[in-house]
Amino acid sequence: MEVFFQTLVGGLGFGAVYALVAMGFSLVYRTMGLVNFAHGQVVMIGAYAASTFYMSAHVPFFVSIPVAMLVTGLIGLVIERVLRPLENKDFDLMLIGTIGFGMVLESLATITWGATGHAVPSPVDTAPLDLFGIRLRTYSLVVLGIAALATVALVLFLQRTKRGAAMQAVAMDHEAATAVGIHVGRSNAIAFAIGAGLAALAGALVAPMLYVNPTLGGSLGIKGFAAAILGGFGNIPGAIVGGIAIGLLDSYAAGRFQAYSELVVFLVFTVIIMIRPTGLFGERTVNRA
């Protein structure tokens, strides 16, 4: 029972990270109809940025996170601005462009930080919590709390602000949104920036849990992408559920099947998608890509 609950909390911690990555994917797709294949590499840049400020500049870890989010937010704006001339003209080229940006970011990370990577010490020094004889890692609970706050903030932004409402309108019909005076390009840029900020948050939170290296974004990006599809691509609540589901499945598979855990995760994912092609909460909001 103790192992079960420890695995549960660990799976929820990683699931929260996958959910943040999935929300970034879904937000850009919901607004632009575009899958940003550079998103995983943005997660990796966020992990490197946060760990660099934390370990080299000696900035407190929870202060380095918003700094890293600002860095990746600017990267997201650059990606959107470069791709903007292609919008509504050649979405295939835009998809290829995001892949190219991902390769560039990975190469820049290798040049800047090297190919070997580094470990990040946990910013939480407190001993594991003892709950009814079950020892729970404190940092995993911190990750859950921060991810929950970020999720609530995103939902409130989308539902309670004029800019969020504009993004929702663009997601539903960008031509009608333009007709009523909404600046579609600005909404797309904000979606990219927020998505990149969520990626940095995910990367920063997962850095003390994994080994930070230039290929980190590949694994996190694939699992976050799978979580977004599992929940229903473009569906923000679905991305959260999908991320938690992938995290729990990954955690229990690692304990049971060890080296074959990822194979098991994606086999189960494939079976679910075969049964539910639109995901658990499938909702088509755009069909431009």
Order of alpha helices (4+ residues) and beta strands (2+ residues): alpha-alpha-alpha-alpha-beta-beta-alpha-alpha-alpha-alpha-alpha-alpha-alpha
